[in-house]
Amino acid sequence: MSPPNEEENQIFVQQILNELAHTAYACSDLTKLSGGTANFLYRGTLLKPLEKDTDAKAAQTVVIKHSTNYVAINRNFPLDVTRCLFEESMLHALDGVSHTIITPSGPALVTTPRLYMFDRDTYTQVHEDFHEATDLITILQSANVDQILPESSRQSVGYAFGSWLRFFHKWTSEPTQATLRERVGPNKGMRHLKCLITYDSFIEILERHPETIEGHKETLEAVRTTMKYEFERPPTEGDELRGLIHGDFWAGNVLLPGSSWQEAQQSSQDPHKLFIIDWENAQFGHRAVDIGGMLADLYERKHFRNVDGSVPIMQGFIQGYGPMSEELAFSAAIHAGVHLICWYYRRNRNDPLPFPLPKVLAALILGRDFILRGWAKDKKWFEGSVLAPLFPQNK
C-alpha cells in the first residue's frame, strides 16, 4: 500500500505543530525530510532559537521524528512502535559521549544527536539537528563527491566510524552500562524485524533465481538455522562477540558536514565531525551484524553504481575497527553476504529490477559465496576478495 497521501501528511504536520506549540520546541513550520522508511521525519524551524545547545550559536532548527505502529512508507507493514522507547534510552545514555579518533588525515570527532524531548503518549521525538550535514550515501552518489570527500580522505572517513563502532561495542559492555543493557537489550520487536529482513529472507531471494542456489541449499539452510538463533538467544554478559549493537549500521546513518573534509582540516584546528543517527534498532545481538551490514552496504554502491570511493572507506572501516578474532571476521563476512543478497528486497518489489539481470545475479552470487566461504572458514578465498582486510595475512 502507498504511504499516506498529501492530505494525511498535512494532518500529521498540524498535529505535531499543535503538540509542540506549548513547549520550548514550538515551530513555525515543518519540512519533510527524505531518508528512512519507518518513521515520519521533519525539520522544524523554531519560533524561538534554543539558548542552550552544544554549538556556540543557538539552534534555529530541530529534527522531529514521529513513530507509528506501521512503516511510514507502507501502512500495511506493521512495526512495533515501542522501538522509540529503546531509542530514547540509547540517546539519553549517549548524551555527552563522544569519541575522538586520530585518522591518517587528522583528528575526527564522532558523536550522536541529543534527544531534546520525547512524548511517550504520541511517540514524537525532538532531536538535535545537524543542519548542514549530509549522509554518507548521498555524498558518495553525488556529482561533487570529489569536492566534499577528496580521494585522499576516504579511507580516513571509514577509519573514523570503524574506530567509533569498536569504541561503542566496548563501551556498552562496561560494567557501568549494565542498566543500559537491561533496558535496551530486550528490543525484541527490532530483533525480530532484523531477522525477518535478513536470515528469514535470503534463501527465498536466491530461490527466485535457481542458478544462484543450486547445489548449495542444504548448507545455506544450516547457516540460516544457526544464525537465526542469534536473534533468539537471551542477552548474556561477558561475551566478546555479542552485546548491544546499533542494529542498523549503514552509510545512510553516518552524517558528515557538507564542507570538504580536507578543506575543513586545513582551515581549522577543530577535528572533523561525524554523526551517528537512528537508534531505534539498538538491540542485543552479534557484533557481526553491525560490521557486516556496513561492509555490504558500502559494497552495494560499488557494485551497482560503480562508486569507487566506497572501497577505500570499507578498507578504512575495517582498519579502524581494529583486530578481531577469526570467529568474528568470518561471522561478519557471512552477515555481509546475507545483507548483500537482501538488497533484492530493499526496494519496491512490484517494480522491475533497477539494474540489468547479469549485474543482479553477480551480486546474489557474491553474497552467496561470502556466506559459503565464511561458513567454511575459507580464509584463503577471502584474501582474494573485497573483504580481504578482514583477514590480514600476518594473523
Stockholm file with secondary structure:
# STOCKHOLM 1.0

chainA/1-395         MSPPNEEENQIFVQQILNELAHTAYACSDLTKLSGGTANFLYRGTLLKPLEKDTDAKAAQTVVIKHSTNYVAINRNFPLDVTRCLFEESMLHALDGVSHTIITPSGPALVTTPRLYMFDRDTYTQVHEDFHEATDLITILQSANVDQILPESSRQSVGYAFGSWLRFFHKWTSEPTQATLRERVGPNKGMRHLKCLITYDSFIEILERHPETIEGHKETLEAVRTTMKYEFERPPTEGDELRGLIHGDFWAGNVLLPGSSWQEAQQSSQDPHKLFIIDWENAQFGHRAVDIGGMLADLYERKHFRNVDGSVPIMQGFIQGYGPMSEELAFSAAIHAGVHLICWYYRRNRNDPLPFPLPKVLAALILGRDFILRGWAKDKKWFEGSVLAPLFPQNK
#=GR chainA/1-395 SS CCCCCHHHHHHHHHHHHHHHTTSTTCEEEEEECCSCSSSEEEEEEEEEEESSCSSSSCEEEEEEEECCSEETTEEEEECCTTHHHHHHHHHHHHTTCCEEEEETTEEEEEECCCEEEEETTTTEEEEECCTTEEEHHHHHTSTTHHHHSCGGGHHHHHHHHHHHHHHHHHHTTSGGGHHHHHHHTTCHHHHHHHHHTTTTTHHHHHHTSGGGTTTTHHHHHHHHHHHHGGGTSCCCSSCTTEEEECSCCSGGGEEEESSCHHHHHHHCSSCEEEEECCCTTCEEEETHHHHHHHHHHHHHHHHHHCCTTHHHHHHHHHHHHCCCCHHHHHHHHHHHHHHHHGGGGSSCTTSCCSSCHHHHHHHHHHHHHHHHHHHTTCHHHHTTSTTGGGSCTTC
#=GC SS_cons         CCCCCHHHHHHHHHHHHHHHTTSTTCEEEEEECCSCSSSEEEEEEEEEEESSCSSSSCEEEEEEEECCSEETTEEEEECCTTHHHHHHHHHHHHTTCCEEEEETTEEEEEECCCEEEEETTTTEEEEECCTTEEEHHHHHTSTTHHHHSCGGGHHHHHHHHHHHHHHHHHHTTSGGGHHHHHHHTTCHHHHHHHHHTTTTTHHHHHHTSGGGTTTTHHHHHHHHHHHHGGGTSCCCSSCTTEEEECSCCSGGGEEEESSCHHHHHHHCSSCEEEEECCCTTCEEEETHHHHHHHHHHHHHHHHHHCCTTHHHHHHHHHHHHCCCCHHHHHHHHHHHHHHHHGGGGSSCTTSCCSSCHHHHHHHHHHHHHHHHHHHTTCHHHHTTSTTGGGSCTTC
//
